[in-house]
Amino acid sequence: MRAEDEEGDAAFKPGYSTSSLSTAATDGALAKHESQWGISGFFRVLCDAFGWRLLLMLTLTEAGLKGFAAGGGNGGLIGLPIEYLLKEFHVSAGNIQIYRSAVSVPWSIKPLLGLISDAVPIFGYHRVPYFFFVTTAGTISCLLIALYSDLTLTMLLILLFFVFLMVAWSDLLTEAVYSVVLREKPEHGPSLISYVWGGISCGRLLALLAVGEVMTHFGNRTSYLIATPMAVLSLLVPLMNLPQETRSRAKCGAKLSGSELPLAIVAFITGCGTLGLALLSIFGGSLQTKVFAAACLAVLALGLVSCALSPIIAKMNAFFFIQNICSFGIGGAQFYFFTDGPESYPEGPHLSKVFYTSAIGMVSTVFSLVGMVIYNRWMQRWSYPHILMFGNILTAVCNLLNCLVFSRWNLKLGINDHVFVLGSDAIQNVVQEIAWLPTMLLISQLCPKGCEATMFALLAGMSNLGASLGSYFGAYILVLLGVQPTGEANESAEFDNLWIASVVSSVGPCIPLALVYQLIPNVGQKDTVPGLASSTQGSPLNNLLVRWGWMEDESSSEEVEMQNVLGKGDDSDDDR
């Protein structure tokens, strides 16, 4: 989240604190210290500002657990082997997507996880006990996946769910800790954020270098054994109380009041609905049933969030939620297409584990940075509708390159599969980064002051949920087109219509662009979004809660405060 920079001389601004007055001097000293000492000075400044406990916590959870073990989210040592594990059970392409979305659902229910830890303290603690429980469960799950090769499919999916729950919840709790200290020492904020995301990036790169070779030489489950020490080390966070959390006397539900009550209601209902869909996906039901449940959840989540948030935020959320759903993921079919051996798909690319996981992952990482440089250099001054139109249309055009390899036209053009895959992936990651960065910037700018963390978690969770639901609908499209490979022998015919599915998946995200000027504020990326006073003011749910007496009318409070100010002015005039 970005705060507007203050301009001018602080000494002439009323209401400035002494800490604000010393910011410039602090920044100068910080720059001088870092220039003298380099990397060692960088760490020394952070240690002096935040203490070694916070830095150790960030290293263990963000660099180690989220970066190295999870590859920044759904990849790394615990995410990249999932398709290969499911392939051992001959899971169809559509079900691979659904199972992957189900086990990674903790990233979509982070608002619910945050609500639980905030509203239900354990023995007076909001973070440390939850950290201990989820990390212990995730550690045991990693060990069981690595050591027991005769697990049933259902048991494997449950264990994978707990592994991702460990990463997502610990990430949320860590974000809550360092967001507090950032508010206390904002002058060191950029350095701390650089430390966090630099650690995640380094961990992700190490995982990409290792995971392909590990799976090739030691089996698909060994990477979970390597991830286990990172999970064990993360137990130091609660055991040593690295967050330095003190016992609270607040009762359960004490924080569920005021303007955050509508957000809590939305987080609870959508989180429970998403969790229910994941359980349905894991424990059974036909694919049609799962897709129907996903459609119901999409309507419920979009309708509820639109009723709970202020109109400007609700419109923006609707645009990105619908766009992510229209992505219609086909990753399960792509996996089989690229990795099937000669006995299954004689005409296929037959990419090795090292190439499919490590090589493509490294190229994606590098060229995402290229896209970031291009965006920062030339596209920061574009308005939001213009950059979203340009970025998404360009992304769709570049994604259509996949149709060439799926129809095998690249071979007819004399382009080797490995060269074509790396080249197209590089181009796609550049333009996807250009389309993604303004999205995250807009989400950050639409988080009103005072509830930034809650709103960002809710909007990011809705974005993740939309992408997961898009995988469900994409799985159904694969069924309709007869694209259902399972890794069995002689399944070449299963890929005949994959290029059609790729066209639908590529063009789908452009559908909501027809409403971009109605749903996205037409302002520059460096401008303030107007009309953003509160996260829920003016929403139907907010008005209903005010009518029932469960909330105070924010607009009335502002009017009373203004009248008091005017009243004081009138009194002073009378005195004169």
Secondary structure, DSSP 8 states (H G I E B T S, - for coil): -------S-GGGSTT--HHHHTHHHHHHHHHHHHHHHHHHHHHHHHHHHH-HHHHHHHIIIIIIIIIIITTTTT-HHHHTTHHHHHHHTT--HHHHHHHHHHHTGGGT-HHHHHHHHHH--BTTBSSHHHHHHHHHHHHHHHHHHHH-TT--HHHHHHHHHHHHHHHHHHHHHHHHHHHHHHHH-GGGHHHHHHHHHHHHHHHHHHHHHHHHHHHHHH-TTHHHHHHHHHHHHHTHHHHTTTT--------TTTT--GGGHHHHHHHHHHHHHHHHHHHHHHH---HHHHHHHHHHHHHHHHHHHHHHS-HHHHHHHHHHHHHHHTT---HHHHHHHHH--TTT-TTS----HIIIIIIHHHHHHHHHHHHHHHHHHHSTTSBHHHHHHHHHHHHHHHHTTHHHHHTTHHHHTT--HHHHHHHHHHHHHHHHHHHHHHHHHHHHHTS-TT-HHHHHHHHHHHHHHHHHHHHHHHHHHHHHTT----S-SS-GGGGTTHHHHHHHHHHGGGGGGGGHHHHS---BTTS--TT-S-SSTT-HHHHHHHHHTSS--HHHHHHHHHHHHHHHHHHHHHH-
